[in-house]
Amino acid sequence: MARTTGIILTIGGITFLNQHILHDEPVDLRVPIATGFAALAFAGLEKVWSEGAMAIATIGLITVLLTRIDGKPAPLETLAEWSGYTVKKSLTKNR
C-alpha cells in the first residue's frame, strides 16, 4: 500500500462523516467513489514523485479539516462545538 493511501482514505472518510452523519444530508455515493479514484491516482503519482504526492495529500487533509462547504461548519469547528469550545461565526457570508 502506498503511503498516501491512508491519507486519501482519511480525507474521504472525514468528508463522508461531515456531510452525512454530522449534518444529516442524504447519502451521496460520489464521495466514496471519488475517494477510491483519488487513492489510485495518488498511488501512481507516488511512484513518480513521492515527496510531492505526500505533500499534496497532507495539504488536502488539512484543507478538508478547515474548509466550510455550503455554509456548514468545517469538521474541526463541529468537533470544537461538541467538545464545549465556542467558535466565532465571523466567517459567514452575510456580515
Backbone as CSV, one residue per row, in Angstrom:
resi,resn,N_x,N_y,N_z,CA_x,CA_y,CA_z,C_x,C_y,C_z
1,MET,0.843,-1.170,0.000,0.000,0.000,0.000,0.891,1.237,0.000
2,ALA,0.518,2.208,-0.785,1.272,3.453,-0.871,1.100,4.274,0.404
3,ARG,2.067,5.146,0.682,2.000,5.961,1.899,0.843,6.950,1.856
4,THR,0.477,7.398,0.682,-0.591,8.390,0.572,-1.984,7.782,0.665
5,THR,-2.102,6.486,0.547,-3.420,5.846,0.531,-4.182,6.097,1.827
6,GLY,-3.530,5.987,2.947,-4.196,6.224,4.232,-4.673,7.656,4.377
7,ILE,-3.860,8.591,3.902,-4.250,9.999,3.989,-5.460,10.267,3.113
8,ILE,-5.454,9.743,1.895,-6.569,9.966,0.970,-7.840,9.304,1.494
9,LEU,-7.733,8.107,2.037,-8.914,7.448,2.602,-9.430,8.195,3.829
10,THR,-8.538,8.800,4.600,-8.952,9.620,5.734,-9.708,10.851,5.264
11,ILE,-9.231,11.482,4.197,-9.918,12.640,3.621,-11.339,12.256,3.201
12,GLY,-11.475,11.142,2.508,-12.795,10.687,2.086,-13.695,10.347,3.258
13,GLY,-13.138,9.714,4.278,-13.925,9.365,5.456,-14.400,10.589,6.220
14,ILE,-13.527,11.585,6.357,-13.915,12.817,7.044,-14.999,13.541,6.261
15,THR,-14.849,13.593,4.950,-15.850,14.250,4.111,-17.197,13.549,4.236
16,PHE,-17.198,12.231,4.153,-18.432,11.454,4.267,-19.058,11.643,5.641
17,LEU,-18.247,11.577,6.697,-18.735,11.754,8.058,-19.323,13.144,8.258
18,ASN,-18.630,14.162,7.767,-19.086,15.537,7.953,-20.402,15.790,7.231
19,GLN,-20.540,15.293,6.014,-21.749,15.557,5.244,-22.939,14.732,5.721
20,HIS,-22.751,13.459,5.930,-23.887,12.562,6.104,-24.231,12.244,7.548
21,ILE,-23.271,12.265,8.416,-23.566,11.924,9.803,-23.719,13.180,10.658
22,LEU,-22.797,14.118,10.511,-22.850,15.314,11.358,-23.887,16.329,10.897
23,HIS,-24.165,16.390,9.584,-25.077,17.405,9.066,-26.329,16.822,8.419
24,ASP,-26.582,15.548,8.588,-27.823,14.875,8.167,-28.198,15.112,6.706
25,GLU,-27.225,15.126,5.818,-27.523,15.212,4.388,-27.746,13.801,3.849
26,PRO,-28.465,13.666,2.747,-28.654,12.329,2.179,-27.325,11.749,1.688
27,VAL,-27.258,10.427,1.684,-26.025,9.745,1.276,-25.753,9.995,-0.204
28,ASP,-24.534,10.412,-0.483,-24.094,10.672,-1.841,-22.917,9.743,-2.126
29,LEU,-23.105,8.795,-3.020,-22.064,7.801,-3.285,-20.901,8.350,-4.100
30,ARG,-21.000,9.596,-4.537,-19.884,10.168,-5.289,-18.642,10.337,-4.425
31,VAL,-18.823,10.585,-3.135,-17.677,10.790,-2.241,-16.835,9.511,-2.122
32,PRO,-17.402,8.344,-1.790,-16.555,7.144,-1.708,-15.960,6.729,-3.056
33,ILE,-16.705,6.933,-4.129,-16.182,6.575,-5.449,-15.014,7.480,-5.818
34,ALA,-15.161,8.783,-5.591,-14.078,9.720,-5.882,-12.871,9.464,-4.981
35,THR,-13.120,9.053,-3.749,-12.022,8.741,-2.839,-11.213,7.554,-3.350
36,GLY,-11.900,6.547,-3.851,-11.202,5.392,-4.420,-10.346,5.764,-5.622
37,PHE,-10.906,6.575,-6.516,-10.134,7.021,-7.675,-8.952,7.885,-7.256
38,ALA,-9.150,8.752,-6.268,-8.056,9.602,-5.793,-6.949,8.760,-5.160
39,ALA,-7.316,7.729,-4.409,-6.306,6.853,-3.807,-5.480,6.149,-4.875
40,LEU,-6.139,5.696,-5.936,-5.411,5.067,-7.042,-4.502,6.071,-7.751
41,ALA,-5.008,7.273,-7.974,-4.210,8.296,-8.651,-2.993,8.686,-7.815
42,PHE,-3.171,8.826,-6.512,-2.041,9.200,-5.665,-1.041,8.054,-5.524
43,ALA,-1.503,6.815,-5.567,-0.566,5.688,-5.546,0.322,5.719,-6.787
44,GLY,-0.270,6.054,-7.931,0.523,6.185,-9.153,1.453,7.383,-9.109
45,LEU,0.956,8.512,-8.618,1.777,9.715,-8.519,2.940,9.509,-7.559
46,GLU,2.703,8.726,-6.525,3.754,8.489,-5.539,4.927,7.709,-6.131
47,LYS,4.666,6.889,-7.130,5.750,6.158,-7.781,6.635,7.084,-8.607
48,VAL,6.045,8.184,-9.072,6.791,9.133,-9.885,7.420,10.221,-9.023
49,TRP,6.675,10.745,-8.054,7.103,11.897,-7.263,6.632,11.693,-5.829
50,SER,7.377,10.948,-5.064,6.958,10.528,-3.732,6.756,11.700,-2.770
51,GLU,7.736,12.590,-2.689,7.642,13.702,-1.748,6.496,14.643,-2.118
52,GLY,6.330,14.915,-3.392,5.258,15.795,-3.843,3.886,15.211,-3.587
53,ALA,3.744,13.911,-3.814,2.459,13.255,-3.568,2.089,13.308,-2.092
54,MET,3.061,13.083,-1.221,2.797,13.168,0.222,2.445,14.593,0.629
55,ALA,3.139,15.573,0.059,2.859,16.971,0.398,1.454,17.369,-0.038
56,ILE,1.071,17.005,-1.243,-0.258,17.349,-1.754,-1.349,16.647,-0.939
57,ALA,-1.134,15.389,-0.588,-2.121,14.660,0.213,-2.264,15.282,1.599
58,THR,-1.158,15.699,2.197,-1.206,16.318,3.517,-1.916,17.663,3.459
59,ILE,-1.643,18.446,2.425,-2.348,19.721,2.250,-3.848,19.469,2.067
60,GLY,-4.196,18.425,1.336,-5.604,18.073,1.164,-6.275,17.715,2.484
61,LEU,-5.570,16.998,3.346,-6.126,16.636,4.651,-6.355,17.871,5.516
62,ILE,-5.384,18.757,5.545,-5.543,19.989,6.319,-6.701,20.811,5.766
63,THR,-6.803,20.886,4.457,-7.864,21.665,3.819,-9.241,21.112,4.149
64,VAL,-9.405,19.798,4.088,-10.727,19.224,4.355,-11.119,19.394,5.816
65,LEU,-10.155,19.483,6.706,-10.467,19.697,8.114,-10.886,21.126,8.423
66,LEU,-10.412,22.095,7.624,-10.629,23.502,7.928,-11.637,24.218,7.037
67,THR,-12.103,23.580,5.967,-12.925,24.257,4.974,-14.410,24.054,5.220
68,ARG,-15.144,25.161,5.155,-16.612,25.098,5.207,-17.137,24.816,3.805
69,ILE,-18.193,24.011,3.732,-18.824,23.700,2.454,-20.301,24.021,2.577
70,ASP,-20.822,24.797,1.646,-22.224,25.203,1.610,-22.665,25.883,2.908
71,GLY,-21.774,26.638,3.526,-22.119,27.364,4.739,-22.178,26.524,5.997
72,LYS,-21.944,25.233,5.887,-21.954,24.362,7.058,-20.583,24.416,7.723
73,PRO,-20.520,24.221,9.032,-19.240,24.295,9.731,-18.243,23.243,9.230
74,ALA,-16.975,23.599,9.299,-15.906,22.665,8.960,-15.862,21.555,10.012
75,PRO,-15.276,20.404,9.685,-15.224,19.315,10.666,-14.566,19.702,11.997
76,LEU,-13.511,20.503,11.966,-12.885,20.904,13.224,-13.762,21.866,14.015
77,GLU,-14.550,22.682,13.328,-15.489,23.553,14.038,-16.556,22.726,14.747
78,THR,-17.081,21.729,14.063,-18.090,20.859,14.658,-17.517,20.108,15.858
79,LEU,-16.295,19.612,15.724,-15.646,18.912,16.832,-15.421,19.852,18.009
80,ALA,-15.045,21.098,17.737,-14.844,22.071,18.811,-16.154,22.375,19.531
81,GLU,-17.240,22.500,18.779,-18.543,22.753,19.408,-18.978,21.573,20.260
82,TRP,-18.750,20.361,19.777,-19.124,19.172,20.541,-18.315,19.052,21.824
83,SER,-17.080,19.526,21.792,-16.227,19.404,22.970,-16.424,20.550,23.958
84,GLY,-17.279,21.520,23.618,-17.611,22.580,24.551,-16.956,23.914,24.269
85,TYR,-16.106,23.993,23.273,-15.486,25.271,22.931,-16.430,26.081,22.053
86,THR,-16.363,27.390,22.165,-17.175,28.244,21.312,-16.367,28.619,20.084
87,VAL,-17.049,28.706,18.969,-16.404,29.023,17.702,-16.981,30.335,17.200
88,LYS,-16.109,31.257,16.822,-16.580,32.526,16.276,-17.258,32.288,14.941
89,LYS,-18.328,32.982,14.696,-19.067,32.871,13.438,-18.747,34.037,12.510
90,SER,-17.521,34.551,12.539,-17.173,35.730,11.763,-16.900,35.429,10.301
91,LEU,-16.827,34.171,9.927,-16.514,33.819,8.548,-17.772,33.504,7.729
92,THR,-18.902,34.012,8.130,-20.126,33.753,7.401,-20.220,34.665,6.177
93,LYS,-21.103,34.331,5.255,-21.262,35.117,4.028,-21.843,36.496,4.308
94,ASN,-22.843,36.573,5.170,-23.504,37.847,5.478,-22.949,38.407,6.775
95,ARG,-22.154,39.428,6.678,-21.551,40.024,7.873,-22.386,41.137,8.396
